[in-house]
Amino acid sequence: MARYDVLIVGAGHGGAQVAISLRQSKFEGSVALLGDEPDPPYERPPLSKEYFSGEKSFDRILIRPEKFWAERNIDLLLSRRVVSVDPASHSVTLGDGSTIDYGILVWATGGSPRQLICGGAELTGVHGVRTRADADRMLGELATTNRVVVIGGGYIGLEAAAVLSKFGKHVTVLEAMDRVLARVAGEPLSRFYEAEHRAHGVEIQLGAKVDCIVGENGRVTGVRMHDGTILPADMVIVGIGIIPAVEPLIAAGAAGGNGVDVDEFCRTTLPDVYAIGDCAMHANAFADGARIRLESVQNANDQATVVAKAITGNPAPYHAVPWFWSNQYDLRLQTVGLSIGFDTAIVRGDPATRSFSVIYLRDGQVLALDCVNATKDYVQGRALVTGKLAPSADDLANPEVALKSLIPA
Ligand SMILES: Cc1cc2nc3c(=O)[nH]c(=O)nc-3n(C[C@H](O)[C@H](O)[C@H](O)COP(=O)(O)OP(=O)(O)OC[C@H]3O[C@@H](n4cnc5c(N)ncnc54)[C@H](O)[C@@H]3O)c2cc1C
């Protein structure tokens, strides 16, 4: 039976980074990176951006060149899925019934796209966007696709809509709330993106209530709304969030529910089991200590570093400032901090110029910035977030006042 000093389950962003950081820290024990996808670790964000649009080939989105893993003596165990964990014997069982023992287990499994619970969700032509296989399936159908309905006006849905509209497809975005990006951004940003998409020919329906997906011969033909209207569609993309992939850990007794609970060193409540990335429910200093899951490359990579440090006897708690990006059309959004709980959103610059920022405050203190084609604000605003600073609202709103000038020396 195989045994590894460190067994990493999930060969995505976080898992890959744990293995990389362990070897960078001169960890000499045996390391395996096990994942249920067939490909070596690759970047997920391009699946709705440069890979989907054809600007980047798959080789260009690999996290490391294929030979890297063997060169670093990291065993890549691909197309394998862990179905159960036995914390007492320190072993996991795979889908084929085989077992692997571990000294330390790192759980980095991300999540799977939340499925629609209405009828027709299983029809061919209905897609989630999480893996290379998902993107390839969509790309394979593009030649015969004219009309696309995107369910969910979050970042992934909007990015896919932007690419598809560039391809000349007729795209409709259905958002259940009264604005897009409602879960993650303030109203000025939502309204800006709605206007941009509409200007590019994307139809956006807010407060949309989907009844079911309709089809013929097993293939999607449209989306039926609550009022009975049918929106014709050759393809439906569902971007309504993820379900964290934590069942085996929870079944093994780990605390959690919507994710697995971890402490500041990313330790779960099971002995020698860490969890990181999209599936890790942690207390975040930039959310006032609230327990949240963060779905970002930053969080996966930084938590991976925390785990590698803990394993190599150099522990340091997780305290990284959150950041995120989204590319739609020629707009590059960069976010720093978390806007959760803001009471004021200041618009800095004129959205009509397509270069501006939204600065989120609570009790005058800067929580976060959303910067659209405004990299200078993003770079300089970071210190306002990390320093928990409270500059005057007039200065923040005035693009003539550099944000760095608001940082005390
Ligand atoms: C289309 C898209 C666009 C995105 N855009 C951005 C962006 O612009 N910026 C940003 O910061 N973030 C973005 N994200 C989010 C980012 O990709 C995730 O936050 C990041 O991938 C999380 O890393 P992770 O290691 O937690 O999980 P993942 O990278 O998802 O890796 C988890 C891996 O574990 C595998 N797995 C799950 N269960 C098991 C099991 N039981 N056994 C074996 N393997 C298992 C999964 O199949 C997967 O391969 C985007 C995500 C998507 C899908």
The ligand as a Tripos MOL2 file, in Angstrom:
@<TRIPOS>MOLECULE
LIG
   53    58     1     0     0
SMALL
NO_CHARGES

@<TRIPOS>ATOM
      1 C1        -14.1610   29.9660  -14.6070 C.3       1 LIG1
      2 C2        -13.4920   30.4820  -13.3650 C.ar      1 LIG1
      3 C3        -12.9380   31.7410  -13.3520 C.ar      1 LIG1
      4 C4        -12.2960   32.2210  -12.2020 C.ar      1 LIG1
      5 N1        -11.7350   33.4570  -12.2260 N.ar      1 LIG1
      6 C5        -11.0210   33.8910  -11.1550 C.ar      1 LIG1
      7 C6        -10.3160   35.1250  -11.1840 C.ar      1 LIG1
      8 O1        -10.3650   35.8620  -12.1630 O.2       1 LIG1
      9 N2         -9.5760   35.4710  -10.0910 N.ar      1 LIG1
     10 C7         -9.4950   34.6740   -8.9910 C.ar      1 LIG1
     11 O2         -8.8120   35.0330   -8.0230 O.2       1 LIG1
     12 N3        -10.1790   33.5050   -8.9320 N.ar      1 LIG1
     13 C8        -10.9240   33.1040   -9.9820 C.ar      1 LIG1
     14 N4        -11.5810   31.8940   -9.9320 N.ar      1 LIG1
     15 C9        -11.5770   31.1420   -8.6800 C.3       1 LIG1
     16 C10       -10.2980   30.3140   -8.5460 C.3       1 LIG1
     17 O3        -10.0570   29.5840   -9.7020 O.3       1 LIG1
     18 C11       -10.4660   29.4120   -7.3410 C.3       1 LIG1
     19 O4        -10.6530   30.2190   -6.2040 O.3       1 LIG1
     20 C12        -9.2360   28.5200   -7.1570 C.3       1 LIG1
     21 O5         -9.1140   27.6400   -8.2370 O.3       1 LIG1
     22 C13        -9.3680   27.7450   -5.8520 C.3       1 LIG1
     23 O6         -8.3290   26.8480   -5.7300 O.3       1 LIG1
     24 P1         -8.5410   25.4770   -4.9370 P.3       1 LIG1
     25 O7         -7.2090   24.8250   -4.8980 O.co2     1 LIG1
     26 O8         -9.2670   25.7410   -3.6790 O.co2     1 LIG1
     27 O9         -9.5450   24.6340   -5.8400 O.3       1 LIG1
     28 P2         -9.4420   24.1770   -7.3400 P.3       1 LIG1
     29 O10        -8.4700   24.9930   -8.1260 O.co2     1 LIG1
     30 O11       -10.8280   24.1020   -7.8280 O.co2     1 LIG1
     31 O12        -8.8440   22.6970   -7.2550 O.3       1 LIG1
     32 C14        -9.5310   21.6510   -6.6330 C.3       1 LIG1
     33 C15        -9.2540   20.3590   -7.3620 C.3       1 LIG1
     34 O13        -9.6460   19.2610   -6.5310 O.3       1 LIG1
     35 C16       -10.3480   18.3050   -7.3050 C.3       1 LIG1
     36 N5        -11.1490   17.4700   -6.3910 N.ar      1 LIG1
     37 C17       -12.3300   17.7840   -5.7720 C.ar      1 LIG1
     38 N6        -12.7310   16.7730   -4.9770 N.ar      1 LIG1
     39 C18       -11.7950   15.8000   -5.0840 C.ar      1 LIG1
     40 C19       -11.6500   14.5100   -4.4890 C.ar      1 LIG1
     41 N7        -12.5370   14.0390   -3.5980 N.pl3     1 LIG1
     42 N8        -10.5600   13.7490   -4.8350 N.ar      1 LIG1
     43 C20        -9.6510   14.2390   -5.7220 C.ar      1 LIG1
     44 N9         -9.7260   15.4500   -6.2970 N.ar      1 LIG1
     45 C21       -10.7900   16.2370   -5.9780 C.ar      1 LIG1
     46 C22       -11.1360   19.1870   -8.2430 C.3       1 LIG1
     47 O14       -11.6360   18.4790   -9.3560 O.3       1 LIG1
     48 C23       -10.0640   20.2110   -8.6330 C.3       1 LIG1
     49 O15        -9.2510   19.7130   -9.6700 O.3       1 LIG1
     50 C24       -12.2480   31.4150  -11.0550 C.ar      1 LIG1
     51 C25       -12.8270   30.1350  -11.0660 C.ar      1 LIG1
     52 C26       -13.4360   29.6640  -12.2060 C.ar      1 LIG1
     53 C27       -14.0490   28.2900  -12.2110 C.3       1 LIG1
@<TRIPOS>BOND
     1     1     2 1
     2     2     3 ar
     3     2    52 ar
     4     3     4 ar
     5     4     5 ar
     6     4    50 ar
     7     5     6 ar
     8     6     7 ar
     9     6    13 1
    10     7     8 2
    11     7     9 ar
    12     9    10 ar
    13    10    11 2
    14    10    12 ar
    15    12    13 ar
    16    13    14 ar
    17    14    15 1
    18    14    50 ar
    19    15    16 1
    20    16    17 1
    21    16    18 1
    22    18    19 1
    23    18    20 1
    24    20    21 1
    25    20    22 1
    26    22    23 1
    27    23    24 1
    28    24    25 2
    29    24    26 1
    30    24    27 1
    31    27    28 1
    32    28    29 2
    33    28    30 1
    34    28    31 1
    35    31    32 1
    36    32    33 1
    37    33    34 1
    38    33    48 1
    39    34    35 1
    40    35    36 1
    41    35    46 1
    42    36    37 ar
    43    36    45 ar
    44    37    38 ar
    45    38    39 ar
    46    39    40 ar
    47    39    45 ar
    48    40    41 1
    49    40    42 ar
    50    42    43 ar
    51    43    44 ar
    52    44    45 ar
    53    46    47 1
    54    46    48 1
    55    48    49 1
    56    50    51 ar
    57    51    52 ar
    58    52    53 1
@<TRIPOS>SUBSTRUCTURE
     1 LIG1         1 GROUP 0 **** ****
